[in-house]
């Protein structure tokens, strides 16, 4: 791994903005499409985009691997990084604001700390333990405020979104384990695998789908989610993981909730409560403490 340079921080900032913008686009897509069509369409457009790049720019992608004994690797990555989290977010975000979803997704690094402690050599120290406790305090504040006080969100929606965040972390650990494959190969083959997993269900739903009900804004947002928030974002993510490590890349969660709240206010006029702002401050504090713990290691 290389020491992070200015280019790495710029990519981190861009990735944060891209992922932060995904949440309000989810809301717009759901105006016209249901949950599984959203997930399947997002992966489909991402796959098309990467396949086009593979025949023009990224000629190092070896599609024959999908017909070898190693095919299960890319289906596993595709399921944990795309199929499962995309579907869970789509199910969950329909019952909450997009800004709240962005805040809940920022709990990912705290899951990563716990899983890394038990499944890798990256163990707890006092700073990591403190940061994790702080992080889950912020999640509890969100949960209590939105479910029990404001009553604008269901428990089921919260669990769906938090499970999506956990799925991303597991997917990141799997990618790290198989980094012998280059960035473009992992991105293209895992997205193609995810498309194949959802294809039967999506084709069945499209058979009964009324195309005339599709709003142009929903279609544009779906294409954006596929090309920018999935294909391009995944390549940036993999590049940061390979060059600077999973820990450096995890700092993206410091910025995602900020972008998520800002975009939800800017494009959807969503309001956020005072407790959401408190939770945002606590989340960022917890992530900052985690970074101290990583530096101590």
C-alpha positions in Angstrom: 0.0 0.0 0.0 1.1 3.6 -0.7 1.0 6.5 1.6 -2.1 8.6 0.7 -1.3 11.6 -1.5 -3.4 14.6 -2.6 -4.9 12.5 -5.4 -6.1 9.9 -2.9 -7.8 12.5 -0.8 -9.5 14.0 -3.9 -10.8 10.6 -4.9 -12.0 10.0 -1.4 -13.9 13.3 -1.5 -15.4 12.6 -4.9 -16.5 9.1 -3.8 -18.2 10.6 -0.7 -20.1 13.0 -2.9 -21.1 10.3 -5.4 -22.4 7.9 -2.6 -24.0 10.8 -0.7 -26.0 11.6 -3.8 -27.3 8.1 -4.2 -29.8 8.3 -1.4 -32.0 11.1 -2.9 -31.8 9.4 -6.3 -33.2 6.2 -4.7 -36.3 8.2 -3.7 -36.7 9.6 -7.2 -36.4 6.1 -8.8 -39.1 4.7 -6.5 -41.6 7.1 -8.0 -41.7 4.8 -11.0 -40.0 1.5 -10.2 -40.3 -1.0 -7.4 -37.5 -2.2 -5.1 -36.1 -5.2 -7.1 -36.4 -3.3 -10.4 -34.4 -0.5 -8.8 -31.7 -2.9 -7.6 -31.6 -4.8 -10.9 -31.7 -1.7 -13.0 -28.9 -0.2 -11.1 -26.6 -3.2 -11.5 -27.7 -3.6 -15.2 -26.7 -0.1 -16.2 -23.5 -0.4 -14.3 -22.7 -3.7 -16.1 -23.5 -2.2 -19.5 -21.2 0.8 -18.8 -18.3 -1.4 -17.7 -18.7 -3.9 -20.6 -18.4 -0.9 -23.0 -15.3 0.2 -21.2 -13.9 -3.3 -21.4 -13.9 -3.3 -25.2 -12.6 0.3 -25.5 -10.3 1.1 -22.5 -10.0 -1.8 -20.0 -8.9 -4.6 -22.2 -7.4 -6.4 -19.2 -10.7 -7.8 -18.2 -10.9 -11.6 -18.6 -14.5 -12.7 -18.9 -13.4 -16.3 -19.3 -13.0 -16.4 -15.5 -16.7 -16.7 -15.1 -16.6 -20.0 -16.9 -13.8 -21.4 -14.6 -13.8 -22.9 -11.1 -13.3 -19.4 -9.7 -16.7 -18.0 -10.9 -18.1 -18.3 -7.4 -15.8 -15.5 -6.2 -17.4 -12.9 -8.4 -20.9 -14.1 -7.7 -20.2 -13.8 -4.0 -18.8 -10.3 -4.5 -21.7 -9.4 -6.7 -24.2 -10.6 -4.2 -22.7 -9.0 -1.1 -21.7 -5.7 -2.8 -24.7 -5.1 -5.1 -27.7 -7.5 -5.0 -28.2 -7.6 -1.2 -27.3 -4.0 -0.2 -29.1 -2.4 -3.2 -32.3 -4.4 -2.5 -32.1 -3.7 1.3 -31.6 0.1 0.8 -34.5 0.2 -1.7 -36.8 -1.6 0.8 -35.7 0.5 3.7 -35.4 4.0 2.2 -39.1 4.0 1.2 -39.9 4.2 4.9 -37.6 7.0 5.9 -35.9 10.2 4.6 -32.9 9.9 2.3 -30.8 11.9 4.8 -31.6 9.5 7.6 -30.6 6.6 5.3 -27.2 8.3 4.7 -26.7 8.7 8.4 -27.5 5.0 9.1 -25.2 3.8 6.3 -22.3 5.7 7.9 -22.3 3.0 10.7 -20.3 0.8 8.2 -16.8 1.5 9.7 -18.0 0.4 13.1 -19.2 -2.9 11.7 -15.8 -3.2 10.0 -14.0 -2.8 13.3 -15.9 -5.6 14.9 -15.6 -8.0 12.0 -11.9 -7.2 11.5 -11.2 -7.9 15.2 -12.6 -11.4 14.9 -11.7 -12.4 11.3 -8.4 -10.5 10.6 -5.3 -9.4 12.4 -6.7 -5.9 12.9 -7.6 -6.1 16.6 -9.3 -3.7 19.0 -7.3 -1.1 20.9 -8.8 1.4 23.4 -9.4 4.0 20.7 -11.1 1.6 18.3 -13.3 0.3 21.2 -14.2 3.8 22.2 -14.9 4.9 18.6 -17.2 1.9 18.1 -19.1 2.7 21.3 -19.5 6.3 20.3 -20.7 5.2 16.8 -23.4 3.0 18.1 -24.6 5.6 20.5 -25.3 7.8 17.5 -27.2 5.0 15.9 -29.2 4.5 19.0 -30.1 8.3 19.1 -31.3 8.1 15.5 -33.2 4.9 16.1 -35.0 6.3 19.3 -35.7 9.7 17.7 -37.1 8.6 14.4 -38.9 5.4 15.5 -40.2 6.2 19.0 -40.3 10.0 19.2 -40.9 11.4 15.7 -42.6 8.1 14.6 -41.6 8.9 11.0 -39.7 5.7 10.5 -40.4 2.0 11.1 -38.1 -0.4 12.9 -38.1 -2.6 9.8 -36.8 0.2 7.6 -34.0 1.0 10.0 -33.0 -2.7 10.1 -33.0 -3.0 6.3 -30.7 0.0 5.8 -28.3 -1.0 8.7 -28.2 -4.6 7.2 -27.2 -3.0 3.8 -24.3 -1.2 5.5 -23.2 -4.5 7.1 -23.4 -6.2 3.7 -21.1 -3.6 2.2 -18.5 -4.2 4.9 -18.6 -8.0 4.4 -18.3 -7.4 0.6 -15.2 -5.1 1.2 -13.5 -7.9 3.2 -14.1 -10.4 0.4 -12.7 -8.0 -2.2 -9.6 -7.4 0.0 -9.1 -11.2 0.2 -9.2 -11.5 -3.6 -7.1 -8.5 -4.7 -4.9 -10.7 -6.9 -7.4 -9.8 -9.6 -7.2 -6.3 -11.0 -9.6 -3.5 -10.2 -11.4 -3.6 -13.6 -11.9 -7.4 -13.5 -13.4 -7.5 -10.1 -15.8 -4.6 -10.9 -17.0 -5.9 -14.3 -17.3 -9.6 -13.4 -19.0 -9.0 -10.0 -21.5 -6.6 -11.5 -22.2 -9.0 -14.4 -22.7 -11.7 -11.8 -25.1 -9.5 -9.8 -27.1 -8.8 -13.0 -27.4 -12.5 -13.7 -28.6 -13.2 -10.1 -31.5 -10.6 -10.4 -32.2 -11.1 -14.1 -35.0 -13.8 -13.7 -36.9 -11.8 -11.1 -36.6 -8.5 -13.0 -37.7 -10.1 -16.3 -40.8 -11.5 -14.6 -41.7 -8.1 -13.1 -41.1 -6.3 -16.4 -43.6 -8.6 -18.1 -46.3 -7.1 -16.0 -44.8 -3.6 -15.8 -46.7 -0.6 -17.3 -44.0 1.3 -19.2 -46.2 4.4 -19.7 -46.0 5.1 -15.9 -42.2 5.6 -16.0 -41.3 9.2 -15.2 -38.2 10.6 -17.1 -36.7 11.8 -13.8 -36.9 8.2 -12.4 -35.2 6.7 -15.4 -32.4 9.4 -15.4 -31.8 8.7 -11.7 -31.7 5.0 -12.3 -29.1 5.4 -15.0 -27.1 7.7 -12.7 -27.2 5.2 -9.9 -25.9 2.5 -12.2 -23.2 4.4 -14.1 -22.0 6.9 -11.6 -22.9 5.6 -8.1 -22.1 2.0 -8.9 -19.7 1.5 -11.8 -17.5 4.6 -11.4 -17.8 4.6 -7.6 -16.9 0.9 -7.3 -13.7 1.4 -9.4 -12.7 4.4 -7.2 -13.5 2.4 -4.1 -11.4 -0.6 -5.3 -8.5 1.7 -6.3 -8.5 3.3 -2.9 -8.6 -0.1 -1.2 -5.8 -1.5 -3.3 -3.5 1.5 -3.1 -4.2 2.9 0.4 -6.0 0.1 2.3 -9.5 -0.6 3.6 -8.9 1.7 6.6 -8.1 4.8 4.5 -11.1 4.1 2.2 -13.4 3.7 5.2 -12.9 7.4 6.0 -15.4 8.0 3.2 -18.0 7.5 5.9 -17.0 10.8 7.5 -18.3 12.7 4.5 -21.2 10.6 3.2 -23.7 11.6 5.8 -22.9 15.3 5.3 -23.4 15.0 1.6 -26.5 12.8 2.1 -28.2 15.3 4.4 -27.2 18.2 2.1 -28.5 16.7 -1.1 -31.7 15.5 0.5 -32.4 19.1 1.7 -31.3 20.6 -1.7 -33.2 18.3 -4.1 -36.1 16.8 -2.0 -36.6 19.7 0.5 -36.4 17.1 3.3 -36.2 18.5 6.8 -34.0 16.9 9.4 -34.4 17.0 13.1 -32.1 18.5 15.7 -31.4 15.0 17.0 -30.2 14.0 13.5 -27.7 16.8 13.6 -26.5 15.7 17.1 -26.2 12.2 15.7 -24.2 13.4 12.8 -21.8 15.2 15.1 -21.4 12.0 17.3 -20.9 9.8 14.2 -18.1 12.0 12.9 -16.5 12.1 16.4 -16.6 8.3 16.6 -15.1 7.9 13.2 -12.4 10.5 14.2 -11.5 8.4 17.3 -11.4 5.3 15.1 -8.8 7.0 12.9 -6.6 7.6 16.0 -6.9 3.9 16.8 -5.8 2.9 13.3 -2.8 5.3 13.6 -1.8 3.7 16.9 -1.7 0.3 15.2 
